[in-house]
């Protein structure tokens, strides 16, 4: 397989990371339609790089770490910018950031211990729900609906955090406290 083709998933991930500041500037300058397209393109590359990596067995240590980081960077930037524009509740991005920091700190410890830190269905579902909620805000869905969807996402994020914590306790052979 060609050397560059082997790195397509990682190239897509790096491009997604590079799209974050572009997205931020577009949002800052109130160019919502252009920002929405950048967001959609980034989310599309997230799906595409995952499909390519799994189908052609191109999963790399870099990709295992960088892919979720790129995803979280884009979604958190979107949440903070939507909050700043008063399109979503201001507390939402801070709750999501707190959850991500908790998982990051836990993940750094677990990676050093060689535990399985791969994403699970509940984490992927949470990301998809956040994508839908963010798109709802971009598309001007009324706040009453968007806000409910975002609170469902926060609930799913809490559930995912609990499930990841349970996974950790199961791996270390300790009984979880919940």
N, C-alpha and C positions, 0 to 999 in steps of 0.2 A: 504494500500500500504506500502511496506517495507520502513523503514526509509532511507536507502541508496538510493533506487530507486527514492525516492522523490527528492533527491539532484543531480541526474545525470546531469541535465543541468548546474548546478552551478559547479559541479566537472569538467565537460568538459571546462567550461569557465576558471577555475583556471589552468587547464592543458594547455590551450591555452596561458595564461599569462606566465606560466613556460616555454613554448616553445620559447618565444621571446629571452631570452639570449642565448639559444642553437642556434637558427637561427643566431643571431648576430655573435657568435663565428665561426660558419661554414662559414658565409659570409666573416668575417675578415680573416679567414685562406684560403680563395679562394676555398672552397669546395662547389662550386655552385650547383652541382647535389644533394648533401645531403641537402643543405639549401633549395633547391627547394622542396624536399620531405617534409621537416619540414613545410615549408610554405603551401604546399597543404594540409597536414594533419591538420594544424591549421585552414585553411579555411573550410575544411570538418567538423571539430568539431563545427565551428561556425554555419553552416547550420543545423547540426544534433541537437545541443542543442536547437536551435530555434524551430525546428519541434517537438522535444520531449516536450519542455515546453508548447507550444501551444496545442498540441494534448491531453496531459494529465493534462492540467491546472496546470502546475507547475511553473508558472511565479512568481518570488519573487522580493521583492525590491532590494535585492543584485544583482540578475540577470539583472534587468532593468538598473542598473548602470554599473556593471562589464562587461557585454557582449559587449556593444559598446566600452568600454575602452580597453578590450582585442583585439578587432578587430582593433581599431585605433593604438594600440601599435605595432601590427604585421605589419600592412600596412605602418606605418610611418618608422619603422625600416627598412623594405624592401626598401622603397623609398630612405632613407638616405644612405643605404649601396650601392644600385645601383648607386646613384649619386656619391658616393665616388669612385666607381670603373669606373666612367665615362661611364656608360651604359645608363644613362638618363640625361636630362638637370639638372644642379646643382640647379637651382632655384625652381624646382618642389616640392621637399620635404619641402622647407621653406614656399611656398605658401600654401601647404596643412596643415602644422603645424599652420600657422597663422589662417587659417579657423577653425581648430579644437580648438584652444585656444579661439577664438571668441565664438564658440558654447559652449565650456565648461564654460566659464565665464557667458554667458547668461543662460545656463542651471542651473548652481548653484543658480542663482537668482530666476529663474522660479520654481525650485523644492521647494525652501523655500516658495514660494507663492502658492504652490499646483496646478500649471498649468500642463497641459498635455505635457509631453516631449517625448512621444513615437516616435520612428522612423517612418517616412512616406515613401511612395513609392520612392520619389526623392532621399532620403538619401540612401535607399537600392540599388537603381539603380546606384548611384554614387559609392558605395562600390563594386558592381559587376564589374563596368567598371574599377575601379582601380585594382581589382583582375586580370582582363583580361590583362590590360596593364602591370602589374608587371610580369605576366606569359609570356607575349610576350618578355619582356626583358630577363627573365631567359632562354627562348628557343632560344634566339639569333636572333629574328626577326630584320631585318635591322632598324637602328635608324630612318630613314626617316619615317617609318611606326609607330614605337613605340612612337616616339616623338609626332606625330600627335595625336595618341590615348591618350597620357598623357595630352596634351593640351585640348583635348575634356573632359577628366576627370576633369581638373582644372575648365573648364567652367561649367561642371555639379556641381562641388563643390560650385562654386559661386552661381549658380542657387538654389541649395539646401539651402545655407545659407540665401538667400533672402526669399525663401519659409518658412523656419523656423522662420525668423523674422516676416513675415506676419502673421504666425500662432500665434506668441506671441501677436502682436498688436490686432488681432481678439479676443484673449482671455481676454485681459485687456480692451477691448471695445474702443480702440483708433483707429483712422484712420491711416493706415500706410503712411509713407512719400513717398512711391513709388507705 
